[in-house]
Structure formats: structure tokens, C-alpha cells
């Protein structure tokens, strides 16, 4: 029976209208709606009004989405209730809601650091933000100078960011591979563009964008082919139905009886899907893009990318492995062990040799991806809770660290070379102390957010029987602590360079970002219990 | 014809695309190779759709085409802007950040 004859046979089946739960989907809908409003503002507002209007609208939209997440959490969706939305293609459960909250918080901070216009000197009385005046103008050309003088600004970054945030909200909630693929592209495409928009060092920025774009689309092609093979195996894109096909509880059709015999489809499909996801979380050996892109992209965008992308991608990774593939965990766990060990060790060891602060933070984010993977490998409820908490802590601290990097400047913009950070503690004790706090949190020193997170994932991994992994994790944490502390020593115990960089006093926007990050580092380190409870309540996936 | 042959063709096209991304230098050619990989996935999707007798795979293929079109818009914008700066689309020239 072919599809043609089905369609042509006399009794035309009625197509039931899909049921869309607008209320429960509202966090994503609000963000996408705000992004569309942002595009309209870009088209109709006069140029001088765009910056305040775009920032206001973006923050308002994100606040609305966060309120929607809170309402859903109060209704019990964070723990006791859960549901499948939009005909089963979007899941609303604890991990999805928790991560959506984290992503929105991170994007509020990111938008605030985008909006900073007090760092670059004014040109003809026009304040300059971190983004290029006109992306289409050749770097260093006449057109660029004219655009800068005329006070142009790339305010499209706000709607682009909101589209990316919308995709990120959908990514950890996607319950079928089609929705997941679309969400992956919806958040990746704006990020490729955002990378290319730096005001200073535009060549590096464009180079970062082209690298990120080519490697990112390469990896999403792997994701897509993996989804095709899994569809071939199970006859469905739904994660729970794939799980049923694996466990053999799916209703057997002749085609399914044939394809579910074929483990090659399942295992190759799973491997290719995992390549796509591991690329986004920057796990070794799919990390090659990370240092270059983090270094080249405008620093506020780097912060956004490092924090929010990792949260969204780990959400999707957890859902794929815990909802669709618990039945083949004996096949994927050994491979993920290898990936986690490689990621932790390579991230920590390569970071030691870095001479640039942004590259250092990039390798540190790779190492953190490895620590997070140990929580994924735990394959127990504790592991999910630990990863959720770790992501919250990691996202906030990362945004703070990158916001602090934007403040250390010389005449050519941000001074990111480590040698120019020497003696920063004497020039600006406050900023150096704050940055040192973030580094200590990354290193996992007790009483900071990073320690609580690391302790939680290692504890979960140990409970899940992955003791060797925990040992490797602790050892590479020690290596990582070495280079974090090296930066702290450099800042406080070496002499400042004679014509070194100055620390610019930021406006309220960046000051808010840094203060929130400091507060989060301390609260999640000193009194994490409330958030740990929240994460462990939220640690059940809906099937 | 046995539909499995189409799957072999899809796998072959995907491999050619992936090899092209790894071997070629020109950003535009790299990008075309990625598109080839996406189209190979489409072929696999419609073949599986036929095998299973449901329409999910064909719907996914439509979504893939839309996504590929969006990717072309973004990708060409980035590649053209870097070409205007450097007068070259070779990815080997983009090495400012090499250690």
C-alpha cells in the first residue's frame, strides 16, 4: 500500500485541527513576539530613538517571559505536574521549565551588557556601543567612518538575540527531533550573525563568524542525518516513541519489524545526533571552534553564547539521552565516558598555555562541559538535578566574567592579552577582586557557586557508578585551578605595566550584570539549599 | 526498485559532502558541501517515509528545505562580508587567531 493510493482512496479523512496550548507555550511565544516587535521598531523608528526603544522592549519581553515561567512554576509544572504541548512536540516538565528560567535570566543579563554605551569614548558626542556601526561596511573603510560619524548603530542585535533566546527556550523542551532541529537552527543562525558584529577588531569578528557558521552548519547536518536514521529505525521522530521502538513495546508494523532488527540504524543515528549536540556544548573532540569564536565575537555576545547556548544544549542532550535512549545506555555510556574524560582533561590542560583572557575562558568553558557531562552520564535523577543546578551557577558566573572582561581597556579597545592584566589588582582592586571571585568559582573553590555545582555533579556521578570519572574530574579540576589561580596571582602580585590598560567605570547596565553575578556566586555558594531543592524537584522528564 | 538503494545513495551523498567540507578550501564550496549533506538527509528522510508508510519524514524534508534556505541567507551574508574585506573566500586565509 503506497502513500499515493492512501491519498486517492474515496473517503477523504478529515484533518483534525491541531490543539495548541497557548498559555503553557507562552514563554516562547512572548519572546518570539517581542522579537517581531523589535524588527518593526527597526523599520519604523527614527535612528536616535532605536537604541533605548530596542533595549526597553527586549527587557520588557524577557521580563514577561520570565513572569510566564514563574506562573507555570506556581501552577506546579516545575515539579508535580507536566504535560505534552502542541500535539506532543513540546514537553513542559521540570527540566524544561527550570532551564527556560535560567536561559531567560542569562539573556536579561546579556541584553544589559549589550546595552552598555559608556565604555568606548564618544565620537562626535555620540555614545558607542559594543557593536559595529554598519555591518555591511568594509572594516577600516571610508563607509565605516562615515557610518560611525553619522551615529549609526546596529540595533538589530536585540531582535536577533530575542530570536536566538526563543530558539534556546524551545531546544530543551523539544519532544521530537523535528522540533529540536528547527529550534537548533533558530538559535544558531542569529548567533552566527551576532558573532560578526564587533565594533573593534572586526576582522577577527568576521573570521569568528565564518568559522562558527561553517562548523555549526556542518554539525547540524550531522544532527539531521542522525535524525533521519533514527526515524528510519523507529518510524517516528517523537523521543518517547523512539524509546518504545528500542524497548520493543511499540505496536509492530511490518516495516518496523524489519527496521528495528537493524541496530546499525539505531547506533549510527544516535552517534550522529550526539555529534550535533556535543558540538553545541563544545565537548572535545568537537570543540575546535570554541576558542576562536569566543575570542573573535564581541565580548557581550561571547558571554551570551557561552552561558545560554550551553544551558540550552545540555537541556536537549539530557532529554535525548534520558527520554529517547535509556534503553541503550550500555551502548552510549562508554562512549560518553570517553568524551567526558577527553573534554575535562583537554579543556584544563590546553587552558594552561593560553595567553588571552577570552581564549582562557573559552577553554575553561570546555572543561566545564566535561564536568557537566559527568552529571549526564550518572543516568539517575540526582544527575539531572546536579546538571540543572550546575548550569544555573555556570551561566550566571560566566556572564559576570565576560562582563568584567569588557571593562579592562586600552586605546585599541578591550585589552584581552594576559600580560596587560598584570598588576590590575593595584590599579583597580575592586574589579580585580570581582574577577578573582569569578575565577575561584570556575575553579570550584568552596563557598562559591562553582563548588556547589561541581560537588553535586561528582556526587551524582559517583552514585551512578562512575567513580573513575569522578577521579579524573577532580584531577582536572586541580589542573584547572592552577591556571585560574595563575591569573589571580598575575593580577595581584605582579607589577603593572607602565602603559597598561585602564579599567573603565561602567554605566548602570554592566554594573548591574556584574553585581548580579557576584550575588549569584555568593548565594549559590553559601546558601544553595533552596536552589538545590528547586533543581531536584524539577528533575523529572515527562514521557 | 528496492528502496534501500536510495539509502545507499543518501549515505554516499552525505559522505561526499562531509569529505568536501573537510578537504576543500573555498568557503562557498564548503557551504555547497554542507547543502549536499542536508539534501542527502532529505533523500534518506523521504525514503524512510516511504518504507514506513507515514508522512513524518516528508514533512521533515520540507522543514529541512526551509532551514537550508534560511542558512543560505545567513551564510552568504557572512561569507560575502568577509570576501569584501579580504578579497578572498579561502578559509585558509582566516588564520588571525592561530596560536
Interface residues (C-beta under 8 A of the other chain):
Chain A: X1 X2 X3 X6 X135 X136 X138 X139 X177 X178 X181 X182 X185 X189 X192 X193 X196 X202 X203 X204 X206 X207 X208 X209 X210 X211 X213 X214 X217 X218 X221 X222 X224 X225 X227 X228 X229 X231 X232 X235 X236 X237 X253 X255 X256 X259 X291 X292 X295 X296
Chain B: X7 X10 X14 X17 X18 X21 X27 X30 X31 X34 X37 X38 X40 X41 X44 X45 X47 X48 X49 X50 X51 X52 X53 X54 X55 X56 X57 X59 X60 X63 X64 X67 X70 X71 X74 X75 X77 X78 X79 X81 X82 X84 X85 X86 X91 X94 X96 X97
